[in-house]
Amino acid sequence: MNYQTVNVNGSPLHFADYPGEKGTIIAAHGLTGNHLQMHYYAELLKGEYRFISVDLKGRGHSAAASENTGIALHTEDILALIDALNIEQPILMGYSMGAFIMANVASKRSDVKGVILLDGAATCTEHQRQIVEPSLGRISKHYETAEAYIEEIKAIYNRLGVTWTEHLEHVGRYEIAEKDGHWENKCDEDRIRQDFQSFYDYKPEKVFSNVACPVLLIHSTGSIGAMPALFLAESYRETQQYARDIWKLTSDSNHYTLVFEERKDVNPAIQRFLENL
């Protein structure tokens, strides 16, 4: 694996690039994540497929998000990345917000070979807002040390039903930086909230009516600690109605364990889907 940075739409986009022979999978993470959220799927598929895992702008080592950030702008960045790298017949994978983005990309390119949606690209209501928004305030907090940040997110993930691992600590340390004598998350809270608000402008009917390739939808139904699943069955009604060729797997993972654990129920479904493309 090597890291690369490519200038797209006027600013740098950073990504991890794992080599492989069968084709190229481009993966996009969730709202407050970075490319390391896709670690377990990269480990599953690398070598067989080239696997490109992106830091969306405003996260990781990519450029800051712009003032008009949202799903539409991140979509344009992925489209520009595909062109910059001369990738033909890409396979797209997106988790949470990344799923919204990758379905959008597939609706705008006729050569996309397949799309894997990891619990995203759904119709959003106040249900999602009540679960997501309370956690966003942590992004603007200042911490005296990196260890203080790690201890806080360790407690957060415990409440979300996620077992703490060495990989999660790696994720946590990647998402912070030292600034003016303190440590803080690299994300800008206002821009993250703007990205989240763009979920509510997303119309699955409009997007999936223009997606010609096969789609694999993974729906995580597990509770998130004391909270219900982020997306309910009805959240995917339009997604399933308007996608022309859709496979669906219902997983007992929750929205976070779907990416922060190795999912032995999900992995075979992804492999079967890829074999049939």
Backbone bond lengths (Angstrom), bond angles and torsions (degrees), N, CA, C in turn:
res aa  C-N    CA-C-N  psi(-1)  N-CA   C-N-CA  omega(-1)  CA-C   N-CA-C  phi
1 M - - - 1.460 - - 1.516 109.66 -
2 N 1.332 116.47 140.46 1.457 119.72 173.21 1.523 108.83 -135.66
3 Y 1.325 114.95 159.58 1.452 120.89 178.83 1.519 109.50 -100.21
4 Q 1.320 115.39 141.54 1.447 121.07 177.49 1.522 109.61 -135.53
5 T 1.303 115.48 157.96 1.458 122.18 173.34 1.523 107.72 -133.70
6 V 1.336 116.31 129.77 1.455 122.44 -179.48 1.517 108.30 -126.28
7 N 1.321 116.34 139.35 1.453 120.50 177.77 1.532 109.06 -79.25
8 V 1.326 117.51 118.36 1.462 121.18 177.23 1.519 108.94 -130.16
9 N 1.317 115.58 132.14 1.464 121.91 179.68 1.525 112.10 51.29
10 G 1.335 115.24 38.16 1.455 120.83 170.34 1.513 117.00 93.09
11 S 1.334 118.59 -0.17 1.464 119.30 178.99 1.529 110.35 -154.55
12 P 1.351 117.39 162.21 1.470 121.15 -171.48 1.530 114.30 -72.95
13 L 1.330 114.48 139.29 1.459 123.17 172.22 1.522 106.99 -119.89
14 H 1.326 115.89 123.40 1.462 123.00 -175.36 1.522 109.76 -101.63
15 F 1.334 116.74 142.87 1.464 119.05 179.67 1.518 111.32 -154.80
16 A 1.329 114.54 155.59 1.461 122.64 172.11 1.520 107.86 -93.53
17 D 1.325 116.23 135.90 1.475 121.68 -174.17 1.524 108.83 -124.77
18 Y 1.334 115.79 109.30 1.467 122.41 178.51 1.527 108.38 -100.00
19 P 1.332 119.18 129.49 1.463 119.93 -177.60 1.520 113.03 -73.08
20 G 1.328 115.58 154.66 1.455 122.70 176.54 1.515 109.32 -172.93
21 E 1.322 116.28 168.14 1.462 121.06 -168.89 1.525 115.02 -109.50
22 K 1.325 119.54 -28.57 1.460 120.97 -167.78 1.526 114.71 -79.49
23 G 1.282 117.38 -16.75 1.461 122.35 -175.03 1.509 108.56 153.50
24 T 1.328 116.37 -179.62 1.463 120.87 -174.53 1.521 111.07 -115.20
25 I 1.328 115.30 126.02 1.464 122.80 172.20 1.524 107.68 -104.17
26 I 1.325 116.75 128.01 1.464 121.81 175.60 1.521 107.29 -110.12
27 A 1.325 116.87 126.76 1.460 121.89 -172.98 1.528 111.16 -118.71
28 A 1.329 115.31 138.15 1.461 121.74 178.06 1.527 109.86 -125.58
29 H 1.317 116.31 137.35 1.467 124.33 -173.52 1.516 112.25 -86.49
30 G 1.331 115.36 -171.22 1.450 122.67 -177.28 1.515 114.24 -89.29
31 L 1.325 115.99 -173.27 1.457 124.60 -168.89 1.520 113.82 -53.45
32 T 1.322 118.42 -51.83 1.469 121.31 -176.77 1.523 111.87 -109.04
33 G 1.329 116.68 14.26 1.466 120.64 -173.99 1.514 113.84 -90.14
34 N 1.308 114.39 -161.08 1.462 123.73 175.79 1.527 106.63 -157.40
35 H 1.323 116.92 -175.98 1.467 119.82 -172.81 1.526 113.19 -59.66
36 L 1.339 117.97 -23.19 1.464 120.30 -178.00 1.527 112.92 -70.07
37 Q 1.340 117.77 -16.13 1.464 119.40 174.80 1.530 111.45 -61.45
38 M 1.312 116.72 -24.24 1.472 120.59 -175.72 1.531 111.94 -95.17
39 H 1.321 116.59 14.08 1.465 122.83 -173.54 1.533 113.21 -53.73
40 Y 1.323 117.32 -50.72 1.467 119.30 -173.50 1.531 111.53 -67.76
41 Y 1.320 116.99 -31.36 1.466 119.34 177.58 1.528 110.86 -77.52
42 A 1.319 117.09 -33.10 1.464 119.99 173.00 1.529 110.53 -62.61
43 E 1.329 116.36 -43.33 1.463 120.31 179.67 1.526 111.29 -64.99
44 L 1.323 116.67 -34.96 1.460 121.25 178.86 1.521 111.97 -66.38
45 L 1.324 117.06 -40.36 1.463 121.13 -165.80 1.521 114.97 -108.82
46 K 1.337 118.31 -15.49 1.464 120.07 -178.25 1.526 110.16 -61.50
47 G 1.313 116.15 154.53 1.458 120.84 -177.68 1.505 110.74 87.39
48 E 1.328 115.99 -52.19 1.462 120.11 174.84 1.532 109.74 -75.67
49 Y 1.322 116.29 -45.27 1.462 121.99 177.62 1.520 109.69 -120.01
50 R 1.321 116.15 147.54 1.456 118.90 165.36 1.523 106.26 -69.21
51 F 1.313 117.01 129.87 1.459 121.74 -174.75 1.524 108.05 -124.65
52 I 1.317 116.04 114.39 1.462 122.43 179.83 1.518 108.31 -108.15
53 S 1.323 116.84 117.92 1.463 122.24 -178.04 1.525 108.95 -114.41
54 V 1.319 115.89 118.68 1.458 122.86 -166.88 1.529 112.22 -97.01
55 D 1.337 116.13 143.64 1.466 121.90 160.43 1.524 106.26 -89.19
56 L 1.319 118.50 107.24 1.457 119.69 175.64 1.530 109.82 -60.48
57 K 1.298 116.82 154.22 1.467 119.81 -178.35 1.525 110.21 -60.10
58 G 1.338 113.94 139.28 1.456 120.90 -174.25 1.509 112.95 93.35
59 R 1.343 116.87 0.68 1.468 122.00 -178.68 1.524 109.68 -135.64
60 G 1.343 114.27 157.22 1.463 120.03 173.29 1.511 112.60 54.46
61 H 1.346 115.63 -131.29 1.465 121.29 -178.12 1.514 112.73 -102.10
62 S 1.322 117.88 10.31 1.467 120.43 175.10 1.528 109.87 -79.68
63 A 1.334 115.29 169.99 1.459 121.08 179.03 1.525 110.80 -63.76
64 A 1.315 115.31 162.64 1.463 120.54 175.44 1.525 110.10 -62.03
65 A 1.315 116.21 150.06 1.462 120.35 175.26 1.523 109.60 -69.20
66 S 1.315 116.10 147.59 1.458 120.25 -178.41 1.523 111.10 -82.13
67 E 1.315 116.18 171.34 1.462 121.03 -176.94 1.527 112.28 -63.46
68 N 1.317 116.94 -30.56 1.471 120.50 -178.94 1.522 111.70 -100.94
69 T 1.348 116.18 33.27 1.463 120.66 -177.35 1.526 111.91 -61.48
70 G 1.311 114.73 154.95 1.458 122.10 -179.70 1.510 109.43 164.50
71 I 1.314 116.99 178.15 1.461 121.39 -178.53 1.521 111.34 -56.16
72 A 1.330 117.48 -40.26 1.466 120.57 -177.44 1.521 111.53 -61.90
73 L 1.334 117.12 -41.60 1.461 119.96 -178.29 1.528 111.16 -72.44
74 H 1.324 118.01 -39.61 1.465 119.98 175.72 1.532 110.42 -62.99
75 T 1.318 116.88 -34.83 1.469 120.80 175.56 1.518 110.21 -59.42
76 E 1.327 116.68 -45.45 1.465 120.30 179.90 1.523 111.17 -62.57
77 D 1.322 117.52 -34.67 1.466 120.49 178.00 1.523 111.42 -65.57
78 I 1.332 117.35 -42.64 1.467 119.67 179.36 1.528 110.48 -67.60
79 L 1.323 117.69 -40.24 1.465 120.56 176.00 1.520 110.69 -59.23
80 A 1.318 116.46 -43.21 1.467 120.45 179.62 1.525 111.49 -67.66
81 L 1.336 117.11 -35.84 1.466 120.72 177.53 1.525 110.78 -63.70
82 I 1.323 117.30 -43.88 1.466 121.02 178.67 1.524 110.17 -58.32
83 D 1.319 116.26 -43.53 1.462 120.07 178.83 1.521 111.61 -67.70
84 A 1.334 116.96 -42.41 1.469 120.57 -177.79 1.526 111.88 -62.77
85 L 1.336 116.63 -34.55 1.462 121.23 -178.36 1.533 112.57 -94.05
86 N 1.336 116.32 2.19 1.471 121.81 179.04 1.532 111.78 54.17
87 I 1.316 116.44 45.23 1.463 121.12 -179.23 1.526 109.55 -87.39
88 E 1.315 115.63 127.76 1.459 121.42 177.16 1.523 109.61 -105.01
89 Q 1.328 116.40 142.51 1.461 123.54 179.35 1.532 112.31 47.96
90 P 1.337 116.57 57.46 1.476 118.80 179.50 1.523 111.43 -67.06
91 I 1.324 115.01 151.02 1.456 122.81 167.99 1.523 105.91 -105.11
92 L 1.308 117.75 131.50 1.458 121.97 -173.51 1.518 110.66 -109.96
93 M 1.319 116.14 138.29 1.466 122.19 175.96 1.521 108.12 -132.17
94 G 1.327 116.12 131.07 1.453 119.12 178.91 1.507 111.00 -139.13
95 Y 1.321 115.23 139.68 1.468 122.01 177.54 1.525 109.00 -110.26
96 S 1.332 117.16 128.15 1.466 122.35 175.97 1.534 109.53 56.00
97 M 1.333 120.88 -117.57 1.453 120.49 178.20 1.521 110.90 -57.61
98 G 1.324 117.05 -35.24 1.460 120.32 178.45 1.514 112.61 -60.11
99 A 1.347 117.67 -30.47 1.462 120.74 177.28 1.525 111.03 -68.15
100 F 1.331 117.03 -40.97 1.461 120.56 175.30 1.532 109.75 -58.20
101 I 1.327 115.50 -45.36 1.465 120.74 -177.33 1.522 110.95 -64.77
102 M 1.331 117.04 -47.12 1.459 119.70 -174.44 1.527 112.31 -70.47
103 A 1.328 118.08 -33.84 1.466 119.22 172.82 1.523 109.97 -63.06
104 N 1.325 116.54 -40.16 1.464 121.04 175.50 1.526 111.35 -58.52
105 V 1.328 116.10 -46.73 1.471 120.53 179.75 1.525 109.82 -58.78
106 A 1.330 116.63 -45.41 1.466 120.98 -179.07 1.528 111.56 -62.75
107 S 1.326 117.19 -29.00 1.463 120.24 179.15 1.522 112.19 -74.35
108 K 1.334 116.57 -13.56 1.461 121.38 -175.31 1.529 113.58 -111.42
109 R 1.339 116.94 -4.44 1.467 120.43 178.55 1.531 109.27 -129.81
110 S 1.320 115.55 127.85 1.465 119.31 -177.92 1.523 112.98 -80.88
111 D 1.347 117.06 -11.12 1.470 119.72 -175.49 1.528 113.29 -96.97
112 V 1.336 118.72 3.45 1.468 120.25 179.26 1.527 108.36 -65.40
113 K 1.335 115.16 131.42 1.463 120.50 -173.85 1.530 112.18 -84.04
114 G 1.315 117.50 -32.83 1.459 121.82 -179.63 1.514 110.05 -173.92
115 V 1.338 116.23 159.07 1.465 121.85 179.97 1.524 109.26 -130.96
116 I 1.328 116.03 131.62 1.461 122.41 175.92 1.526 107.83 -111.62
117 L 1.326 116.03 117.25 1.457 122.27 -177.90 1.522 109.10 -105.57
118 L 1.320 116.49 112.85 1.453 122.17 179.09 1.527 108.67 -96.56
119 D 1.333 115.22 89.28 1.464 123.22 176.12 1.523 112.45 53.14
120 G 1.336 115.12 66.12 1.459 121.07 177.74 1.520 110.03 -171.15
121 A 1.341 115.89 -175.51 1.469 122.67 -177.28 1.525 110.69 64.40
122 A 1.313 115.09 49.82 1.466 122.81 -176.22 1.532 110.14 -120.35
123 T 1.316 115.44 173.70 1.460 121.16 170.50 1.527 108.35 -81.86
124 C 1.327 116.66 129.01 1.470 120.18 -176.75 1.527 111.25 -104.44
125 T 1.325 114.62 145.91 1.459 123.11 179.46 1.530 108.37 -134.25
126 E 1.310 117.23 -170.57 1.462 120.47 176.98 1.529 111.40 -64.50
127 H 1.312 117.97 -19.30 1.468 121.43 177.72 1.527 110.47 -56.59
128 Q 1.328 117.14 -48.57 1.466 120.19 -179.96 1.535 111.41 -68.68
129 R 1.302 116.37 -38.30 1.461 119.39 -179.08 1.525 111.28 -61.36
130 Q 1.314 117.24 -41.41 1.463 121.36 -178.23 1.525 112.01 -65.76
131 I 1.324 117.51 -26.97 1.464 120.87 179.47 1.524 111.69 -86.12
132 V 1.326 117.00 -41.28 1.466 121.29 -171.10 1.525 112.83 -83.89
133 E 1.323 118.25 -47.73 1.459 120.01 -168.74 1.528 115.03 -60.00
134 P 1.347 119.67 -37.95 1.469 118.15 -178.90 1.534 114.08 -59.88
135 S 1.320 117.78 -22.89 1.460 120.04 -177.00 1.522 113.51 -88.42
136 L 1.331 117.92 -7.88 1.464 119.75 -171.74 1.531 113.15 -79.86
137 G 1.326 117.49 -19.91 1.456 119.98 -179.46 1.520 113.81 -61.87
138 R 1.333 116.79 -25.58 1.470 119.93 -178.42 1.529 111.77 -63.11
139 I 1.318 117.39 -22.47 1.465 121.01 -174.63 1.524 111.51 -63.41
140 S 1.326 117.08 -32.68 1.463 120.64 -177.47 1.522 113.88 -90.90
141 K 1.313 117.87 -1.94 1.467 120.12 -177.80 1.530 111.58 -72.03
142 H 1.328 115.21 151.16 1.467 121.78 175.47 1.531 108.97 -105.43
143 Y 1.320 116.36 143.63 1.468 122.70 -177.86 1.524 108.59 -127.51
144 E 1.317 115.44 139.50 1.462 119.44 -178.97 1.515 111.84 -66.70
145 T 1.327 116.87 -34.21 1.466 121.35 -178.64 1.528 109.59 -138.77
146 A 1.326 115.31 161.66 1.465 119.89 174.11 1.520 110.20 -62.55
147 E 1.326 116.27 -35.86 1.469 120.31 -179.31 1.524 111.31 -63.27
148 A 1.342 117.31 -35.18 1.461 119.87 178.72 1.530 110.64 -64.42
149 Y 1.314 116.53 -38.93 1.470 120.20 176.51 1.527 110.32 -64.34
150 I 1.320 115.86 -45.46 1.470 120.30 -178.92 1.524 110.44 -60.20
151 E 1.315 117.59 -41.64 1.465 119.84 179.57 1.524 111.40 -64.04
152 E 1.324 116.96 -37.47 1.471 118.81 179.90 1.532 111.23 -68.16
153 I 1.339 117.21 -45.99 1.469 116.86 -177.84 1.530 111.40 -72.56
154 K 1.323 116.21 -25.90 1.468 118.42 173.58 1.527 109.82 -60.36
155 A 1.326 116.77 -43.30 1.466 121.03 178.06 1.526 111.09 -67.04
156 I 1.332 117.11 -37.95 1.465 121.10 179.00 1.525 110.40 -62.70
157 Y 1.342 116.57 -47.96 1.460 119.78 -178.55 1.534 111.20 -65.37
158 N 1.308 116.50 -33.85 1.464 119.39 176.10 1.534 110.59 -60.94
159 R 1.346 116.28 -41.29 1.469 120.36 177.81 1.524 111.67 -67.68
160 L 1.322 117.19 -24.63 1.463 121.67 179.91 1.525 112.74 -87.59
161 G 1.328 116.22 1.66 1.458 119.99 178.08 1.512 114.48 83.05
162 V 1.341 117.01 19.08 1.461 122.05 -178.00 1.525 109.31 -104.73
163 T 1.315 116.69 129.22 1.469 121.63 177.89 1.525 109.71 -75.60
164 W 1.315 117.19 129.56 1.463 122.11 -179.30 1.517 110.16 -70.51
165 T 1.321 116.47 134.91 1.461 122.22 -179.18 1.524 109.74 -137.00
166 E 1.314 115.53 170.04 1.470 121.02 174.99 1.526 110.20 -60.63
167 H 1.330 116.60 -37.16 1.470 119.36 178.12 1.526 111.02 -62.58
168 L 1.340 117.54 -42.98 1.459 119.71 179.48 1.526 111.73 -62.98
169 E 1.311 116.46 -36.49 1.473 118.78 176.18 1.527 109.87 -63.70
170 H 1.324 116.86 -39.70 1.465 121.35 177.41 1.528 110.43 -60.96
171 V 1.329 116.07 -42.72 1.463 121.14 177.17 1.528 109.70 -60.11
172 G 1.322 116.32 -46.85 1.456 120.88 -177.97 1.519 113.00 -61.05
173 R 1.326 116.46 -42.23 1.472 119.66 -178.79 1.530 111.52 -71.30
174 Y 1.324 116.26 -27.56 1.466 119.75 179.05 1.525 111.82 -72.64
175 E 1.335 117.32 -27.71 1.456 119.85 -173.03 1.524 113.77 -90.37
176 I 1.327 118.61 4.77 1.461 121.20 179.57 1.528 110.72 -123.18
177 A 1.334 115.05 162.75 1.464 121.68 177.41 1.531 108.56 -148.91
178 E 1.322 115.58 155.33 1.462 120.79 176.86 1.520 108.93 -85.25
179 K 1.323 116.03 134.96 1.464 120.92 -178.15 1.525 109.40 -149.64
180 D 1.324 116.54 124.47 1.470 122.30 175.66 1.524 112.55 51.69
181 G 1.330 116.89 40.41 1.453 121.84 174.88 1.515 115.13 84.53
182 H 1.316 118.02 5.92 1.464 120.47 176.16 1.525 109.07 -136.54
183 W 1.331 115.80 174.21 1.460 121.53 177.36 1.523 108.86 -112.12
184 E 1.342 116.20 142.90 1.449 120.11 178.61 1.517 110.38 -151.74
185 N 1.317 115.54 159.74 1.456 121.37 175.32 1.530 109.13 -62.47
186 K 1.321 116.99 142.05 1.463 120.92 -179.12 1.529 112.64 -69.55
187 C 1.331 117.47 -20.32 1.464 121.06 -179.34 1.531 111.01 -73.41
188 D 1.303 115.64 153.98 1.457 122.76 172.47 1.527 107.88 -99.55
189 E 1.332 117.31 121.77 1.461 119.76 -173.12 1.524 112.68 -59.58
190 D 1.323 117.81 -40.61 1.461 119.71 -179.19 1.525 111.47 -63.30
191 R 1.341 116.82 -39.42 1.467 120.06 -179.52 1.539 110.54 -72.00
192 I 1.337 116.53 -35.02 1.467 119.67 176.36 1.527 109.72 -63.84
193 R 1.319 116.60 -43.12 1.461 119.96 178.30 1.534 110.76 -63.61
194 Q 1.319 116.14 -35.34 1.463 119.88 177.56 1.534 110.27 -66.52
195 D 1.336 116.88 -42.14 1.465 120.34 174.89 1.526 110.44 -59.38
196 F 1.332 116.54 -44.44 1.460 119.81 -178.80 1.524 111.08 -64.21
197 Q 1.308 117.20 -39.83 1.466 120.20 179.42 1.527 110.68 -61.58
198 S 1.321 117.14 -30.66 1.474 119.72 -179.16 1.525 112.22 -67.46
199 F 1.341 118.24 -17.40 1.466 120.51 173.41 1.535 110.24 -57.40
200 Y 1.332 115.67 -32.99 1.458 120.90 -173.09 1.531 112.82 -81.68
201 D 1.321 116.13 -8.68 1.463 120.66 173.23 1.526 111.17 -94.37
202 Y 1.317 116.96 -2.00 1.464 122.66 -173.73 1.519 109.79 -81.97
203 K 1.321 116.26 125.88 1.459 122.01 -178.53 1.526 109.16 -116.43
204 P 1.338 118.64 99.92 1.463 120.59 -178.39 1.528 113.81 -53.37
205 E 1.322 117.51 -37.05 1.469 119.03 179.19 1.528 110.84 -58.38
206 K 1.311 116.69 -46.95 1.464 120.89 -178.32 1.523 111.50 -65.74
207 V 1.336 116.81 -39.11 1.467 120.58 -177.58 1.527 110.88 -73.66
208 F 1.329 117.17 -55.76 1.460 120.17 -170.08 1.525 113.20 -74.53
209 S 1.320 118.04 -18.27 1.461 120.16 173.05 1.524 111.10 -64.85
210 N 1.333 116.05 -19.52 1.465 120.95 -178.93 1.525 113.38 -109.48
211 V 1.330 117.34 10.90 1.469 121.42 177.18 1.523 108.14 -99.47
212 A 1.329 116.46 113.56 1.467 120.93 -176.36 1.524 113.12 -92.23
213 C 1.325 117.56 -21.69 1.466 120.94 -173.43 1.531 111.32 -83.96
214 P 1.334 118.22 165.08 1.464 121.22 174.25 1.529 111.56 -63.02
215 V 1.335 115.02 147.36 1.461 122.61 -178.79 1.526 108.58 -127.03
216 L 1.315 116.71 132.99 1.468 122.11 170.68 1.525 108.00 -109.91
217 L 1.327 116.18 120.41 1.456 122.19 178.44 1.520 109.75 -107.88
218 I 1.327 116.18 121.65 1.467 122.04 173.33 1.529 107.47 -103.13
219 H 1.324 116.61 118.64 1.459 121.65 -179.57 1.521 109.01 -108.15
220 S 1.327 116.48 117.12 1.464 122.03 177.55 1.525 109.58 -88.46
221 T 1.324 115.74 120.03 1.466 120.37 -174.83 1.531 113.41 -106.16
222 G 1.339 117.34 -2.78 1.456 120.14 -177.77 1.521 112.48 -70.18
223 S 1.333 115.61 148.78 1.463 120.04 176.65 1.524 109.56 -68.60
224 I 1.331 115.49 152.03 1.463 122.24 -178.85 1.518 107.02 -102.78
225 G 1.324 116.32 87.46 1.454 119.76 -171.13 1.522 109.21 61.82
226 A 1.333 116.52 -120.66 1.470 120.96 178.98 1.523 112.59 -86.65
227 M 1.338 117.39 -2.01 1.462 121.54 -176.81 1.530 110.75 -100.18
228 P 1.331 117.26 157.54 1.464 119.86 177.93 1.520 111.38 -74.15
229 A 1.323 116.36 176.78 1.466 121.33 176.01 1.527 109.93 -57.70
230 L 1.336 116.56 147.69 1.466 120.06 -178.29 1.528 110.88 -66.40
231 F 1.324 116.51 -46.32 1.462 120.63 178.56 1.525 108.75 -112.14
232 L 1.316 115.65 127.97 1.452 121.95 179.04 1.523 109.50 -91.73
233 A 1.318 117.28 169.21 1.465 120.46 -178.14 1.525 110.90 -55.45
234 E 1.349 116.87 -41.48 1.462 119.03 -178.53 1.523 113.11 -67.81
235 S 1.339 116.91 -19.65 1.461 119.76 177.64 1.524 111.95 -62.25
236 Y 1.327 115.79 -26.22 1.470 121.04 -176.23 1.529 112.97 -102.24
237 R 1.316 117.31 10.61 1.466 119.30 -176.71 1.527 111.26 -60.07
238 E 1.326 118.00 -50.24 1.466 120.60 -178.78 1.524 111.44 -70.14
239 T 1.314 117.10 -37.91 1.465 120.42 178.28 1.522 110.04 -55.97
240 Q 1.321 116.86 -47.90 1.457 121.16 -179.07 1.525 112.01 -72.56
241 Q 1.309 117.07 -31.80 1.459 120.24 -178.41 1.521 112.21 -69.24
242 Y 1.334 116.82 -39.04 1.465 119.42 -171.18 1.527 114.36 -100.57
243 A 1.317 118.76 -15.88 1.467 119.99 174.10 1.527 108.58 -70.31
244 R 1.317 116.90 133.51 1.471 120.39 -173.37 1.523 112.49 -76.12
245 D 1.317 116.05 -33.83 1.469 120.81 -175.38 1.519 107.21 -140.20
246 I 1.325 116.91 90.98 1.463 119.86 -173.30 1.523 111.08 -123.45
247 W 1.325 115.07 133.62 1.457 124.26 171.49 1.527 105.56 -104.73
248 K 1.323 116.63 146.04 1.459 118.99 177.83 1.514 110.39 -135.14
249 L 1.335 115.47 135.45 1.460 122.25 171.35 1.517 108.09 -121.58
250 T 1.307 116.50 128.38 1.459 121.95 173.22 1.517 108.17 -95.51
251 S 1.338 115.75 123.43 1.462 122.14 -176.69 1.521 110.03 -113.31
252 D 1.333 116.67 146.22 1.468 119.34 176.11 1.527 111.89 -84.24
253 S 1.323 117.60 4.65 1.460 120.74 171.14 1.527 108.98 -63.11
254 N 1.330 117.04 160.04 1.451 117.66 167.48 1.530 108.19 -97.82
255 H 1.316 116.01 177.66 1.464 120.11 -172.87 1.530 112.14 -57.15
256 Y 1.333 117.66 -28.67 1.460 121.29 -176.36 1.527 112.39 -95.90
257 T 1.317 117.29 -38.81 1.469 118.13 178.21 1.528 110.94 -67.80
258 L 1.314 117.60 -17.74 1.463 121.04 175.97 1.523 111.92 -58.08
259 V 1.344 117.20 -32.87 1.470 119.58 179.99 1.526 113.23 -113.36
260 F 1.321 118.17 -19.73 1.458 119.07 -176.64 1.530 113.35 -99.65
261 E 1.322 115.50 11.23 1.462 121.93 170.69 1.519 108.06 -134.36
262 E 1.322 116.47 156.57 1.459 119.82 169.95 1.525 107.03 -76.32
263 R 1.326 117.11 117.83 1.460 121.49 -172.16 1.532 110.41 -98.77
264 K 1.307 116.01 100.18 1.462 121.15 -177.24 1.526 112.36 -74.19
265 D 1.329 117.71 -14.75 1.462 120.03 173.42 1.527 111.60 -83.90
266 V 1.323 116.32 -33.33 1.463 121.66 -176.02 1.523 112.10 -84.11
267 N 1.326 117.14 -39.56 1.469 120.91 -174.22 1.529 113.59 -54.23
268 P 1.347 120.01 -47.68 1.471 118.64 -179.80 1.532 112.81 -62.56
269 A 1.328 117.42 -33.96 1.459 120.40 178.54 1.523 110.98 -64.96
270 I 1.323 116.15 -41.41 1.466 120.18 177.33 1.528 110.30 -64.10
271 Q 1.310 116.88 -44.27 1.462 120.33 -179.63 1.529 111.83 -63.43
272 R 1.328 117.37 -41.34 1.470 120.46 177.98 1.525 110.98 -64.55
273 F 1.322 115.66 -42.08 1.461 120.55 178.70 1.532 110.54 -59.61
274 L 1.321 116.22 -46.75 1.467 120.12 179.92 1.514 111.95 -63.85
275 E 1.317 117.25 -39.18 1.474 120.74 179.02 1.510 112.52 -62.70
276 N 1.325 116.49 -26.75 1.463 121.01 -177.33 1.521 114.22 -93.12
277 L 1.311 117.60 -1.26 1.456 119.72 178.70 1.530 110.87 -73.72
